Amino acid sequence: MHDYRENEIVEWYTQFNQTIFKFILLMVKDYQQAEDLTHETFVKAYKYHHTFKRDSSVKTWLFSVAHNVTIDYIRKQKPIRLFKEVFTSKKDPNPLPEQIVQMKESSLELYEALANLKESYREVIILRKIKGFSIEETSKILDWTESKVKSTLNRALPALEKQLSKEGFVYEQTK
């Protein structure tokens, strides 16, 4: 027997799983891991459904859950990732799966440049500029003040521009 909560989660999954997957992929840069974390996001959304107070949109709440799941994963991986980066080349020799290359959110250049930004810059650019969340929604997802979202974005965009130009790409900044 399906309960109300299960039906709602299935509906949310259908509506948001691709956009959440792409968000997580931009954060973790690993296709399989992004799929796993997307699944985990919806499992947690089901488990903590009762905590959704509906004071924000479903999309904002789900992105908040996805952000927390992803950050938990990244924090656990840090020692392993640092070790790998020291002892292996930083460029991933494996080509990206075709569907990643075709993602409308990211030209390969943007994807590469984002990967080289610090985590807070990457998060705020992905949410505000790529996913199109408002300052208020972004502050709820990241659990930051609105002024922190604005000031971080103001520092992140020039950092992204610098990263892109360092890699030889001209980036047209959009406000």
N, C-alpha and C positions, 0 to 999 in steps of 0.2 A: 504494500500500500504506500503510495506516494503521499508525503505530507506537503503542506503549503510551502514550507521552507525549501524542500527538495525541488519542487516545481519552479520556484523563483530562482534558485541557483542554476538550474538547467537553462532557464531563459537567459540569465545573465551571462552564462558561459557562451551560449550561442551568439549573443550580442557583442561580448567584449573579449573573448579569448584571443583573437588575432591581434588586437591592438595592445593587449597586455603582454602577449608573447613578444611582440616587436619592441616594446618598452624594455622588457627584461633582457632581451637579446642585446640591445644597445648597451646595457649595463654590464653584462657578464661576458659578452663576446664569444659565447660557446652555444652552438645551436641545440645540442642535446640537453645541456644543462638548462637552457632557457625553457625548453619544453617541460622538463621536470619541475622547474620552479613555477611555471604557469599552472601546472596541475596542482602543485602544492598550494598556490594562491587560492584556487577554488575550493580545495579541501578545507583550508582555514576559513574561507568565507562561509562555508556551510557550518563549520564547527562554531564559529563566533557570530553567526547570523543575528543572534539575539542582542549583540552589542551595537548593531547598526541602528543609530537613532534617527536616521532619515533627515538629519539637519544639513546634509550635503547630498549631492546626487549619488546614485548607485555607482556611476563611473568613478567619481572622486574617491568614494570609499574603497572600491575594489583596487584602484591604483595605490591607495594607501596600504592596503594589505599586501599587494604585490611588491611595493617598495620595501616594506618591513621584511618580507620573506627573502627578497634579493639581498638586502643589506646584511641580514643574518648569515646568509650563505657566503657573501664576500668576506665578512669578518672572519669566518671560520677558515677560509681559504688563504688568507693573507700570508702566513708563514710559508705555505707550500708554493704560492705564486711567487713570492720574493725569491725563494730558493731556485725555482725554475728560471726566473728572469736573470739571475746572476749566472747560472750555469748553461743557459741556452741562449740562442739569439733571440732578440725581442720580436723580430718579424716572424709571424706564423707561416711556416712553409706550406701548410695545407690551404688549398684554395677554398674560398667560401662557397657553401652550397648555393646553387643557382638562384634559389628563391630569396636568399639574403641579398644577393647582388641586385635583384630586381625590386627589392622593397622600396616603395615610393619615399619612405622617410629618409633613406640614406643613400646618397651617392657613395661610392666606395671611399672617396676622398674625405667626405664628412665623417664617415664611420671610423676611418683611421685617425683623423684629427681628434674626434671625441674620445677615442681610446687613450689618447695621450694627455688628456686633461685630468685634473684632480677630480675626485669623486663628486664633491659638492657642485662643481662647475658643470660636470657632465649631467648630473641629475636635473639641475635647474634648466639647462638648455633643452634637454630632452622633453621635460614636462611643459615648459612655457613655449618654446619655439617649434618643436617638432610635433608634440602631441596637442598643442594649442590650449592648454589649461589656463585659466585666469590666474592672476596673482593670488586671489583668495583661495582658489582650489589647490594651487600648488603649495600654499602654506599649510593647508590641511593635510595634503598627501605627505609632505616632508616633515610635518609637525614643527614648522618654523614660524616665526612672526612674518607678517607681510613685508615689513621693512627689510628683514634678512633676505627674503626672496628677491626683492628689488635690488638690494646692494650686491648680492652674490651674482645676479644676472648681469649687472653693470660691470662687474669684474670678469665674468665668464666670457662674455661676447668678445671683448678685445683679446682675451687669451686664446679663444677659438680662432679668431682672425689671424693672430700671430702664428698659431700652430699650422693653419692652412697655408699661410704664405711661406713658412719655413719649409713646408713640403712642396712648395712651388705652385700652389693653387691660389687663384684670386677669388676671394669670398666677398660677396655683396651682402653687407650687413643689413638686416631688415629689422626695423623697430616694431 
